[in-house]
Amino acid sequence: MKQTVTSRARRALARLGRPRTSDVTSGAVTGLFSIPEGMAYASIAGFNPVAGLYAGVVPAVVGSLTSRTVLMVTTLTSAIALTSQSVLADAGLDAKDAGNVAVLTVMVGAVMLLMGVLRLGAVMSFVSNAVMTGFSAGIALQIITGVLKDATGYRPHGHNKLYQLFDWLAHVGDWKGATTAVAAVTVALWAAARAAKRLQPVALLIAMVLTSAGVALLATDVELVKDIAAIPAALPSFTAPDLSAVPHLIGGAFSVALVALAQAAGIAPSMPNPDGTRSDVNGDFRSQGYANLTGGLFQAMPSGGSLSRTGVAVSAGARTRWAGVVSGVFLALVVLVAGSLAERIPMPVIGGLILVVGGELIWGKRHDILLVLHTSRMSSAAMVLTFLATTQLPLQQAIVLGTVLSLLLYCAQAARQAKLVALRRMPERAEAPGQWETTQPPAALTPGTVTVLDYAGSSFFAELPRIENQLPAVDGARGAVLVLTVRALPDVPSSAMLKLLGRYATRLHD
């Protein structure tokens, strides 16, 4: 028994791997990003900004230690924050009440864990690559539009993300000069550091530190982190969930969990494990469940796999799961000992770097987008529709639409692949006795002959008219014999297929 426990512990330690120097650097950069980004997301959605800040501590550590997608950083995202706010508002609960936030986060974690235990991650396997590509591109655009105000000082109008982008471009004259200049300098410094191979892992950190120092020295009038909220010099404390709110949040918890899990599902294809191990959707579901169950008890908002924060970590050189662990620990240390210093990080710096991260995410998807466009018109339409839905609809609705599109795409492709062929015995040869070859079904059954047909397909009703038109005509087929083999998915053909065969058998008998 003791040896079994020891071997399990060794396997667990081996799975965690060893942290690298680049992971420490990456974790520090990601932890610093978590301060303004987490607070901004919480503030925009009407929550206490400190709850968004603490979402980068416990959830990030627990999520990174348990996730099967090694580089995924579990924390608050803009979509999760907005969905959580909508859920609490519909339930008539105060989004700034710590007990309400705690119970929602814990319930979201329970839903995620349950879905992982029941292995419902298999549902994600039915979401087509075209739909996931459109969804990931839409999320990347959401990341970009979410920081346009921080990067330029102008907040675009409208709920439609594409409309916001066009509105932002159309109002260049309303951009604030100092804010835009700081963001532009940040991007320029990042590009300069990125050009040097040795500095690539720390390019984001260099741009952040140098630009922040320059803003402080020149006393540039731009928005700082402290303008959102003060950072308390304390670690997150235990918060008891308000259990009286549970009946009002059951449906909402599923909505938030669905949004978070769908976002996280797009990370594994974009950020494959550097160690060559395979990601596991069900394992990631459970990991995010653990992160929310523990984070909810320590002042964190609902969290999930963050594409933007994971992108920051990877850009900063993350190679193992320890980058995410370091990000949570580093954020806690900064809050505890240097909160006042972190309050001086300019928001345009974060805005500029998030624009870079969002742009890199979209650029990284260019091959997938081109592949889908060259595959088929139907797949291209599914990708475009999912992208538009992600930019225009509430995210939970866009996910449902994407799932429906995937199912329709699967059914259409399965129906198109169904085929009916004739089997013809080949001439007997010593080296190949008793072999058959396939050919086109005859137009009509020949009297006094045996015809063998083979059907392979899903027996969807949509494919049956085409199959029925391929069946040979039976007029005048006296003494003819038809042997029909049916290989359908599922093994029992659909009722529509059975009706079709019944009609044909009656005509043949007559």
C-alpha positions in Angstrom: 0.0 0.0 0.0 2.8 2.4 1.0 4.7 1.6 -2.3 1.5 2.3 -4.3 1.1 5.8 -2.6 4.8 6.5 -3.2 4.6 5.5 -6.9 1.5 7.7 -7.4 3.3 10.6 -5.8 6.3 10.1 -8.1 4.0 10.0 -11.1 2.3 13.2 -10.0 5.7 15.0 -9.5 6.9 13.7 -12.9 3.7 15.1 -14.5 4.3 18.5 -13.0 7.8 18.6 -14.5 10.6 21.0 -13.5 10.3 24.8 -13.7 12.6 26.6 -16.1 14.1 30.0 -15.9 11.8 31.2 -18.7 8.8 30.0 -16.7 9.8 32.3 -13.9 10.1 35.3 -16.2 6.9 34.4 -18.0 5.1 34.0 -14.7 6.2 37.4 -13.5 5.0 39.0 -16.7 1.7 37.2 -16.6 1.2 38.1 -12.9 1.8 41.8 -13.6 -0.7 41.6 -16.5 -3.2 40.2 -14.1 -3.3 43.3 -12.0 -4.7 45.8 -14.5 -6.5 43.3 -16.8 -8.3 41.5 -14.0 -9.3 44.7 -12.3 -10.5 46.2 -15.5 -12.6 43.2 -16.5 -14.3 43.2 -13.1 -14.8 46.9 -13.1 -16.4 46.9 -16.6 -18.9 44.2 -15.5 -19.8 46.0 -12.3 -17.9 43.9 -9.8 -15.5 44.9 -7.1 -12.2 45.3 -9.0 -10.3 43.6 -6.2 -12.3 40.4 -7.0 -11.0 40.5 -10.5 -7.5 41.0 -9.2 -7.8 38.0 -6.8 -9.0 35.8 -9.7 -5.4 35.7 -10.8 -4.1 34.2 -7.6 -5.8 31.0 -6.3 -7.5 29.9 -9.6 -4.3 30.4 -11.5 -2.2 28.3 -9.1 -4.8 25.5 -8.8 -5.7 25.5 -12.5 -2.0 25.3 -13.6 -1.2 22.5 -11.2 -4.1 20.3 -12.4 -4.7 21.3 -16.0 -4.0 18.8 -18.8 -3.3 21.7 -21.2 0.0 22.6 -19.7 0.3 26.2 -20.7 -3.3 27.2 -20.0 -3.7 30.0 -17.4 -7.0 29.9 -15.5 -8.3 33.3 -14.5 -11.0 35.9 -15.2 -11.9 36.8 -18.8 -14.0 39.6 -20.1 -16.6 37.2 -21.4 -16.9 35.4 -18.0 -17.1 38.7 -16.2 -19.9 40.0 -18.4 -21.8 36.7 -18.3 -21.5 36.5 -14.5 -22.9 40.0 -14.2 -25.8 39.2 -16.5 -26.6 36.1 -14.4 -26.5 37.9 -11.1 -28.6 40.8 -12.5 -31.3 38.3 -13.8 -31.4 36.8 -10.3 -31.8 40.2 -8.7 -28.5 39.8 -6.7 -25.9 42.5 -6.0 -22.7 41.8 -8.0 -20.6 43.6 -5.4 -21.7 41.4 -2.6 -18.9 39.1 -1.7 -21.2 36.3 -0.6 -23.1 36.3 -3.9 -19.9 36.3 -5.9 -18.5 33.4 -3.8 -21.6 31.2 -4.2 -21.7 31.8 -8.0 -18.0 30.9 -8.4 -18.3 27.8 -6.3 -21.4 26.7 -8.2 -19.7 27.3 -11.5 -16.8 25.1 -10.2 -19.2 22.4 -9.2 -20.8 22.4 -12.7 -17.4 22.2 -14.4 -16.2 19.4 -12.1 -19.4 17.4 -12.7 -19.1 17.8 -16.5 -15.5 16.6 -16.3 -16.4 13.6 -14.1 -19.2 12.7 -16.5 -16.8 13.0 -19.4 -19.0 15.5 -21.2 -15.9 16.9 -22.8 -16.6 14.5 -25.6 -19.3 16.9 -26.7 -16.5 19.3 -27.8 -15.3 16.6 -30.2 -18.5 17.2 -32.2 -17.7 20.8 -32.7 -16.0 21.1 -36.1 -12.7 22.7 -36.8 -14.4 25.3 -38.9 -16.7 26.4 -36.0 -13.8 26.4 -33.5 -11.7 28.5 -35.9 -14.5 31.1 -36.2 -15.1 31.0 -32.4 -11.4 31.5 -31.6 -11.0 34.4 -34.1 -14.1 36.0 -32.6 -12.8 35.6 -29.0 -9.5 37.2 -30.2 -11.4 40.1 -31.6 -13.3 40.5 -28.3 -9.9 40.7 -26.6 -8.8 43.5 -28.9 -12.0 45.5 -28.7 -11.9 45.1 -24.9 -8.8 47.3 -24.6 -9.4 49.9 -27.3 -10.4 52.4 -24.7 -7.3 51.7 -22.6 -5.0 52.0 -25.7 -6.4 55.2 -27.2 -8.7 56.8 -24.6 -11.7 56.5 -26.8 -14.4 54.0 -25.8 -16.2 52.7 -29.0 -19.9 52.4 -28.9 -22.3 49.5 -29.7 -22.6 45.9 -28.5 -21.5 44.5 -31.8 -17.7 43.9 -31.6 -17.2 44.5 -35.4 -19.2 47.7 -35.1 -17.1 48.8 -32.1 -13.9 48.2 -34.2 -15.3 50.3 -37.1 -16.5 53.0 -34.7 -13.1 53.2 -33.1 -11.4 53.5 -36.5 -13.9 56.1 -37.6 -13.2 58.3 -34.6 -9.4 58.6 -34.8 -9.8 62.3 -34.1 -11.3 61.5 -30.7 -8.3 59.4 -29.6 -6.4 61.0 -26.7 -2.9 62.0 -27.8 -1.0 61.1 -24.7 -2.8 57.8 -24.2 -2.3 56.7 -27.8 1.4 57.8 -27.7 2.0 55.7 -24.6 0.4 52.6 -26.2 2.3 53.2 -29.5 5.6 53.5 -27.6 4.8 50.3 -25.7 4.2 48.4 -29.0 7.4 49.8 -30.5 9.5 48.8 -27.6 7.9 45.3 -27.7 8.7 45.0 -31.4 12.3 46.2 -30.8 12.9 43.7 -28.0 11.2 41.0 -30.0 13.6 41.6 -32.9 16.5 40.5 -30.6 16.4 36.7 -30.3 17.8 36.7 -26.7 15.2 39.3 -25.6 12.1 37.6 -27.1 11.1 35.8 -23.9 11.1 39.0 -22.0 9.9 41.4 -24.7 6.6 42.0 -23.0 8.2 42.7 -19.6 10.8 45.1 -21.1 8.1 47.1 -22.9 6.0 47.2 -19.7 8.8 48.3 -17.4 10.4 50.8 -19.7 7.2 52.5 -20.8 5.9 52.6 -17.2 9.1 54.2 -16.0 9.0 56.7 -18.8 5.4 57.7 -18.0 6.4 58.2 -14.3 9.5 60.3 -15.1 7.7 62.5 -17.7 4.6 62.7 -15.5 2.4 61.9 -18.5 -1.3 62.4 -17.8 -2.7 58.9 -18.6 -5.0 56.6 -16.6 -3.2 54.4 -14.1 -4.3 51.2 -12.3 -4.9 53.2 -9.2 -7.6 55.1 -11.1 -9.6 51.9 -11.3 -9.3 50.9 -7.6 -6.7 50.8 -4.8 -4.8 47.5 -4.4 -5.1 46.2 -0.8 -1.8 45.1 0.7 -3.3 41.8 1.8 -3.7 38.3 0.5 -7.3 37.1 -0.4 -9.1 36.0 2.8 -11.7 33.3 3.3 -15.2 34.3 2.1 -18.3 32.1 3.0 -20.7 31.7 0.1 -24.3 33.0 0.6 -26.1 29.7 0.4 -29.5 31.4 0.2 -28.7 32.5 -3.3 -28.2 28.9 -4.6 -31.8 28.3 -5.9 -31.6 31.6 -7.9 -28.3 30.8 -9.6 -28.6 27.1 -10.7 -29.3 27.9 -14.4 -26.9 30.9 -14.4 -24.0 28.7 -13.1 -24.5 26.4 -16.1 -24.4 29.5 -18.4 -21.2 30.8 -16.9 -19.6 27.4 -16.9 -20.5 26.8 -20.6 -18.9 30.1 -21.6 -15.8 29.5 -19.6 -15.3 25.9 -20.9 -16.0 26.9 -24.5 -13.3 29.6 -24.3 -10.8 27.1 -22.7 -11.6 24.5 -25.4 -10.0 26.9 -28.0 -6.7 27.1 -26.1 -5.5 23.5 -26.5 -5.5 23.6 -30.3 -3.8 27.0 -30.2 -1.2 26.3 -27.5 -0.2 22.6 -27.8 1.7 21.1 -24.9 5.5 21.7 -25.4 6.3 18.4 -23.8 4.4 16.5 -26.4 1.7 15.2 -24.1 -1.9 15.2 -25.2 -4.4 17.6 -23.8 -7.6 16.2 -22.4 -10.8 18.2 -22.5 -12.4 16.3 -19.5 -9.2 16.9 -17.5 -9.3 20.6 -18.3 -13.0 20.7 -17.2 -12.1 19.1 -13.9 -9.1 21.4 -13.5 -11.2 24.6 -14.0 -13.7 23.1 -11.5 -11.0 22.7 -8.9 -9.9 26.3 -9.6 -13.3 27.8 -9.1 -14.2 25.6 -6.1 -11.1 26.8 -4.2 -11.0 30.3 -5.7 -14.6 31.0 -4.8 -13.7 30.6 -1.2 -10.9 33.2 -1.4 -12.6 36.2 -3.0 -12.1 35.2 -6.6 -14.7 35.7 -9.4 -15.6 32.8 -11.7 -12.6 31.9 -13.8 -11.7 29.8 -16.9 -9.0 29.2 -19.4 -7.9 32.7 -20.6 -6.8 32.9 -24.2 -5.3 36.4 -23.7 -3.4 35.6 -20.4 -2.2 32.2 -21.9 -1.0 34.2 -25.0 0.9 36.6 -22.7 2.5 33.6 -20.9 3.5 31.9 -24.1 4.8 35.1 -25.6 6.9 35.7 -22.5 8.5 32.2 -22.8 6.3 29.8 -20.8 7.5 26.2 -21.3 5.8 24.3 -18.5 2.8 24.5 -16.2 5.0 26.3 -13.6 4.6 29.5 -15.5 1.0 29.7 -14.5 1.8 28.7 -10.9 4.5 31.4 -10.7 2.0 34.0 -12.1 -0.4 33.4 -9.2 2.3 33.4 -6.6 4.1 36.4 -8.1 0.8 38.3 -8.2 0.1 37.5 -4.5 3.6 38.8 -3.6 3.2 42.0 -5.6 -0.1 42.7 -4.0 1.3 42.0 -0.5 4.5 44.0 -0.7 4.4 46.3 -3.7 0.7 47.1 -4.3 1.3 50.8 -4.3 4.0 50.4 -7.0 1.8 48.2 -9.1 -0.9 50.9 -9.0 1.3 53.1 -11.1 1.2 50.8 -14.1 -0.4 52.9 -17.0 -3.5 51.4 -18.5 -2.3 52.4 -22.1 0.7 50.1 -21.6 -1.6 47.2 -20.9 -3.9 48.2 -23.7 -1.0 48.3 -26.2 0.4 44.9 -25.2 -3.0 43.2 -25.2 -3.5 44.6 -28.7 -0.3 42.8 -29.6 -1.4 39.6 -28.0 -4.8 39.7 -29.7 -3.2 40.4 -33.0 -0.8 37.5 -32.6 -3.7 35.2 -31.8 -5.5 36.2 -34.9 -2.3 36.0 -37.0 -1.6 32.5 -35.5 -5.0 31.4 -36.8 -4.4 32.5 -40.4 -3.4 29.0 -41.6 -6.5 27.4 -40.1 -8.7 30.1 -41.6 -7.2 29.6 -45.1 -7.5 25.8 -44.7 -11.2 26.1 -43.9 -11.7 28.5 -46.8 -10.1 26.0 -49.2 -12.0 23.0 -47.8 -15.6 23.6 -48.8 -18.2 26.4 -49.0 -20.2 24.8 -46.3 -17.3 24.8 -43.8 -16.4 28.3 -44.8 -20.0 29.5 -44.1 -20.0 27.7 -40.7 -16.7 29.5 -39.8 -17.9 32.9 -40.9 -21.3 32.5 -39.1 -19.7 31.4 -35.9 -17.3 34.4 -36.1 -20.1 36.8 -36.6 -22.2 35.2 -33.8 -19.2 35.5 -31.4 -18.8 39.2 -32.2 -22.5 40.1 -32.1 -24.4 37.8 -29.7 -24.0 37.0 -26.0 -21.3 34.4 -25.8 -23.5 31.6 -24.5 -25.8 32.0 -27.5 -22.9 32.0 -29.9 -21.7 28.8 -28.4 -25.1 27.1 -28.8 -25.3 28.4 -32.4 -21.8 27.1 -33.1 -22.7 23.7 -31.7 -25.9 23.5 -33.9 -23.9 24.5 -37.0 -21.4 21.8 -36.2 -24.1 19.2 -36.0 -25.7 20.4 -39.2 -22.3 20.4 -40.9 -21.7 16.8 -39.7 -25.1 15.6 -41.0 -24.7 17.3 -44.3 -21.2 15.9 -44.9 -22.3 12.4 -43.7 -25.3 12.6 -46.1 -23.0 13.5 -49.0 -20.7 10.6 -48.3 -23.4 8.0 -48.5 -23.2 5.9 -51.6 -24.9 3.0 -53.4 -22.7 0.8 -55.6 -23.1 -2.4 -57.5 -20.8 -5.4 -56.7 -19.6 -7.5 -59.6 -17.7 -10.8 -59.3 -14.4 -10.6 -61.0 -13.2 -13.4 -63.3 -11.7 -16.3 -61.4 -8.0 -16.2 -61.1 -5.7 -18.5 -59.2 -3.9 -15.6 -57.5 -7.2 -13.8 -56.6 -10.1 -16.2 -56.3 -13.6 -15.0 -55.4 -12.9 -11.3 -55.6 -15.5 -8.6 -56.3 -15.2 -5.1 -57.8 -17.5 -2.1 -57.4 -19.3 -0.4 -60.3 -22.2 2.0 -60.9 -25.7 0.5 -60.2 -27.5 -0.5 -63.4 -30.3 1.7 -64.6 -32.7 -1.3 -64.5 -32.7 -4.8 -63.3 -32.1 -7.3 -66.0 -34.6 -10.2 -66.2 -33.3 -13.6 -65.0 -30.1 -12.2 -63.4 -28.8 -11.6 -59.9 -27.8 -8.0 -59.0 -25.8 -7.2 -55.9 -26.0 -3.7 -54.5 -24.1 -2.3 -51.5 -25.3 0.7 -49.5 -23.0 2.5 -47.0 -24.1 5.6 -45.2 -25.7 7.1 -42.1 -29.3 6.6 -43.4 -30.1 10.3 -42.7 -33.4 11.2 -44.4 -31.7 14.0 -46.3 -29.6 11.5 -48.3 -32.4 9.0 -49.1 -34.0 10.8 -52.2 -30.6 10.6 -53.9 -30.1 7.0 -52.9 -33.7 6.1 -54.1 -33.0 7.7 -57.5 -30.0 5.4 -57.9 -31.9 2.2 -57.3 -32.4 0.3 -60.5 -35.8 0.4 -62.2 -37.8 -2.8 -61.7 -40.2 -2.6 -64.7 -40.2 -5.9 -66.6 -37.6 -7.5 -64.3 -39.2 -11.0 -64.3 -37.1 -13.6 -62.7 -34.6 -11.0 -61.4 -33.0 -11.3 -58.0 -31.7 -8.3 -56.0 -29.3 -8.8 -53.1 -28.9 -5.6 -51.1 -26.3 -5.2 -48.4 -26.8 -2.4 -45.9 -24.0 -0.9 -43.9 -25.6 1.9 -42.0 -24.6 4.1 -39.0 -26.0 3.3 -36.6 -26.3 -0.4 -37.2 -30.1 -0.2 -37.3 -31.1 2.0 -40.3 -33.4 4.9 -39.8 -37.2 4.5 -40.1 -37.1 6.5 -43.3 -34.5 4.1 -44.8 -36.7 1.1 -43.8 -39.8 2.7 -45.4 -37.8 3.4 -48.6 -36.6 -0.3 -48.8 -40.2 -1.4 -48.1 -41.6 0.6 -51.0 -38.8 -0.7 -53.3 -39.4 -4.3 -52.2 -43.1 -4.0 -52.9 -42.4 -2.6 -56.4 -39.9 -5.4 -57.0 -42.4 -8.1 -55.8 -45.2 -6.7 -58.1 
